[in-house]
Amino acid sequence: MNNRIRSAVKLDFFTAKSSMTFLVITFVISILIGAATKQPIISLFLVMVFATFLCGYVFSIEEKNHSDKLYGILPMLKSEMIAGRYIYAIIIGVTEAVIAGIAASVISMALKTPIDAVSYLTALSLSFLYFCFAISVAFPIYIKYSFSRAYVFTMLPMYLIVLIGVFLARRTAFFGSLSQISHFLANVPVLIPVSGLVIGLALLTVSAFIANIIYSQKEI
């Protein structure tokens, strides 16, 4: 990572720092919902769902403050700005996945509702994959059409899918059958999160390539 890309990442974090209060609130809400439903894995998924908002929030602030003009005068290539934005998202995604995993474990121990290792790792992997998929779809659209015009039509359906999925999972054996879904990896459980990480990063790489093409043709 060169210094200009590193600067782009730092700029995104600085832009998003005002969302830290929201981040704490959503984290608490996720824990409370997981505890109330006695399903720690729900907390894990919800933390990752809210993480997608945190990543999109940078586009929102950028648009409100017309920061695209600032990016236009900075000594950075457009490709470096795109790289910085996706690296920022990866850092957020991995960090939130770790936090979500720890939260699910704490809730599980506190409520004495044990989660077997395979189910836990599968849920962690799937939640990270959701995050990567959502970001991969949203970022190029935000770049093409702006955050305000695209957010509702891009992210709201994904949020609804998760909420409906959680609702249905509460009434089915989904969480209890996660170990069966990953049965073929049960002997090597470490491959479950590794697979999620690799596939997720592959999605983000393809998305970054598309976003770079769109941004390179956009007037700043």
C-alpha positions as CSV (number, residue, x, y, z in Angstrom):
1,M,0.0,0.0,0.0
2,N,1.6,3.3,-1.1
3,N,1.3,6.5,1.0
4,R,-1.4,8.0,-1.2
5,I,-3.7,5.0,-0.7
6,R,-2.9,5.0,3.0
7,S,-3.9,8.7,3.1
8,A,-7.2,7.9,1.3
9,V,-8.0,5.3,4.0
10,K,-7.2,7.7,6.8
11,L,-9.4,10.3,5.1
12,D,-12.3,7.9,5.0
13,F,-11.9,7.0,8.7
14,F,-11.7,10.7,9.6
15,T,-14.9,11.4,7.5
16,A,-16.7,8.6,9.3
17,K,-15.7,9.4,12.8
18,S,-18.9,11.2,13.5
19,S,-20.7,7.9,13.1
20,M,-19.0,6.3,16.1
21,T,-22.0,7.1,18.4
22,F,-24.3,5.3,15.9
23,L,-21.9,2.4,15.8
24,V,-22.0,2.0,19.6
25,I,-25.8,2.2,19.6
26,T,-26.2,-0.4,17.0
27,F,-23.7,-2.7,18.7
28,V,-25.7,-2.4,22.0
29,I,-29.0,-3.1,20.1
30,S,-27.5,-6.1,18.4
31,I,-26.4,-7.6,21.8
32,L,-29.8,-6.9,23.4
33,I,-31.7,-8.6,20.5
34,G,-29.4,-11.6,20.6
35,A,-29.8,-11.8,24.4
36,A,-33.6,-11.3,24.3
37,T,-34.1,-14.0,21.6
38,K,-31.5,-16.3,23.3
39,Q,-29.9,-16.6,19.8
40,P,-26.3,-15.2,20.1
41,I,-25.8,-15.8,16.4
42,I,-28.5,-13.2,15.6
43,S,-26.3,-10.6,17.3
44,L,-23.4,-11.6,15.0
45,F,-25.5,-11.1,11.9
46,L,-26.9,-7.8,13.0
47,V,-23.5,-6.3,13.8
48,M,-22.4,-7.1,10.2
49,V,-25.6,-5.7,8.8
50,F,-25.1,-2.4,10.6
51,A,-21.4,-2.4,9.5
52,T,-22.6,-2.0,5.9
53,F,-24.3,1.3,6.9
54,L,-21.0,2.5,8.4
55,C,-19.2,1.9,5.1
56,G,-21.9,3.7,3.1
57,Y,-22.0,6.6,5.6
58,V,-18.7,7.8,4.1
59,F,-20.5,8.4,0.7
60,S,-23.3,10.2,2.5
61,I,-20.9,12.6,4.3
62,E,-18.9,13.1,1.2
63,E,-22.0,14.0,-0.8
64,K,-23.4,16.4,1.9
65,N,-20.1,18.2,2.2
66,H,-19.2,18.1,-1.5
67,S,-16.0,16.4,-0.5
68,D,-15.6,15.0,-4.1
69,K,-14.2,18.5,-4.9
70,L,-11.6,17.9,-2.3
71,Y,-10.7,14.5,-3.7
72,G,-10.4,16.2,-7.1
73,I,-7.6,18.5,-6.0
74,L,-5.7,16.0,-3.9
75,P,-2.5,14.5,-5.4
76,M,-4.2,11.1,-5.8
77,L,-5.2,9.0,-8.8
78,K,-8.8,8.0,-9.0
79,S,-7.7,4.3,-8.8
80,E,-6.0,5.1,-5.5
81,M,-9.1,6.7,-4.1
82,I,-11.1,3.6,-5.0
83,A,-8.5,1.4,-3.5
84,G,-8.5,3.4,-0.3
85,R,-12.4,3.2,0.0
86,Y,-12.4,-0.6,-0.4
87,I,-9.5,-1.1,2.0
88,Y,-11.4,1.1,4.5
89,A,-14.4,-1.2,4.0
90,I,-12.3,-4.4,4.5
91,I,-10.9,-3.0,7.7
92,I,-14.4,-2.2,8.9
93,G,-15.7,-5.6,7.9
94,V,-12.9,-7.6,9.5
95,T,-13.0,-5.5,12.7
96,E,-16.8,-5.8,13.0
97,A,-16.6,-9.5,12.3
98,V,-14.2,-10.0,15.2
99,I,-16.3,-7.8,17.5
100,A,-19.5,-9.7,16.4
101,G,-17.8,-13.0,17.0
102,I,-16.7,-12.0,20.5
103,A,-20.2,-10.6,21.3
104,A,-21.9,-13.8,20.2
105,S,-19.5,-15.8,22.4
106,V,-20.1,-13.6,25.4
107,I,-23.8,-13.8,25.0
108,S,-23.6,-17.6,24.6
109,M,-21.6,-18.0,27.8
110,A,-23.8,-15.5,29.8
111,L,-27.0,-17.2,28.8
112,K,-25.6,-20.7,28.9
113,T,-26.7,-21.4,25.3
114,P,-23.6,-23.1,23.8
115,I,-22.9,-22.9,20.1
116,D,-20.9,-25.7,18.5
117,A,-17.7,-24.6,16.8
118,V,-18.9,-25.4,13.2
119,S,-22.2,-23.6,13.6
120,Y,-20.4,-20.6,15.1
121,L,-17.7,-20.4,12.4
122,T,-20.4,-20.9,9.6
123,A,-22.5,-18.0,11.0
124,L,-19.4,-15.8,11.2
125,S,-18.4,-16.7,7.6
126,L,-21.9,-16.2,6.3
127,S,-22.3,-12.8,8.0
128,F,-18.9,-11.6,6.6
129,L,-20.0,-12.9,3.1
130,Y,-23.2,-10.9,3.5
131,F,-21.2,-7.8,4.3
132,C,-18.9,-8.2,1.4
133,F,-21.7,-8.9,-1.0
134,A,-23.7,-5.8,0.2
135,I,-20.6,-3.6,-0.2
136,S,-19.7,-5.1,-3.5
137,V,-23.2,-4.2,-4.9
138,A,-23.5,-0.9,-3.2
139,F,-20.2,0.9,-3.8
140,P,-20.2,0.9,-7.6
141,I,-23.9,2.1,-7.5
142,Y,-23.1,4.9,-5.1
143,I,-20.2,6.0,-7.3
144,K,-22.4,6.0,-10.4
145,Y,-25.6,7.5,-9.1
146,S,-24.7,9.1,-5.7
147,F,-25.6,7.9,-2.2
148,S,-28.8,9.9,-1.8
149,R,-30.3,8.6,-5.0
150,A,-29.3,5.0,-4.6
151,Y,-29.2,4.1,-0.9
152,V,-32.9,3.2,-0.4
153,F,-33.1,1.2,-3.6
154,T,-29.8,-0.5,-3.0
155,M,-29.5,-1.3,0.7
156,L,-33.1,-1.4,2.0
157,P,-33.9,-4.6,0.1
158,M,-30.7,-6.2,1.6
159,Y,-31.7,-5.2,5.1
160,L,-35.2,-6.6,4.5
161,I,-33.7,-9.9,3.3
162,V,-31.7,-10.2,6.6
163,L,-34.6,-9.2,8.8
164,I,-36.9,-11.7,7.0
165,G,-34.2,-14.3,7.2
166,V,-33.8,-13.8,11.0
167,F,-37.5,-13.9,11.5
168,L,-37.8,-17.2,9.6
169,A,-34.8,-18.6,11.3
170,R,-36.4,-18.1,14.7
171,R,-39.2,-20.3,13.5
172,T,-37.2,-23.0,11.9
173,A,-34.2,-25.1,12.7
174,F,-31.8,-22.9,10.7
175,F,-29.4,-22.0,13.5
176,G,-29.4,-25.5,14.8
177,S,-28.7,-26.9,11.4
178,L,-25.7,-24.7,10.5
179,S,-23.4,-27.6,11.5
180,Q,-25.1,-29.8,9.0
181,I,-24.7,-27.2,6.3
182,S,-21.0,-27.2,6.9
183,H,-20.7,-30.9,7.7
184,F,-18.3,-31.5,4.9
185,L,-15.8,-29.1,6.5
186,A,-16.4,-30.3,10.1
187,N,-13.1,-32.1,10.2
188,V,-11.2,-28.9,9.3
189,P,-13.4,-26.1,10.7
190,V,-10.7,-23.5,10.2
191,L,-11.5,-23.7,6.5
192,I,-15.0,-22.3,7.1
193,P,-13.9,-18.7,8.0
194,V,-11.0,-18.9,5.6
195,S,-13.5,-19.8,2.8
196,G,-15.7,-16.9,3.8
197,L,-12.8,-14.5,3.9
198,V,-11.4,-15.6,0.4
199,I,-14.8,-15.5,-1.3
200,G,-15.7,-12.1,0.4
201,L,-12.4,-10.6,-0.7
202,A,-12.9,-11.9,-4.2
203,L,-16.3,-10.2,-4.4
204,L,-14.8,-6.9,-3.2
205,T,-11.9,-7.2,-5.7
206,V,-14.3,-7.6,-8.6
207,S,-16.5,-4.8,-7.3
208,A,-13.4,-2.5,-6.9
209,F,-12.5,-3.2,-10.5
210,I,-16.0,-2.2,-11.7
211,A,-16.0,0.8,-9.4
212,N,-12.7,2.0,-10.8
213,I,-14.0,1.8,-14.3
214,I,-17.0,3.9,-13.3
215,Y,-15.1,6.4,-11.3
216,S,-12.4,6.9,-14.0
217,Q,-15.1,8.1,-16.4
218,K,-16.7,10.4,-13.8
219,E,-16.1,14.1,-13.8
220,I,-15.1,15.5,-10.4
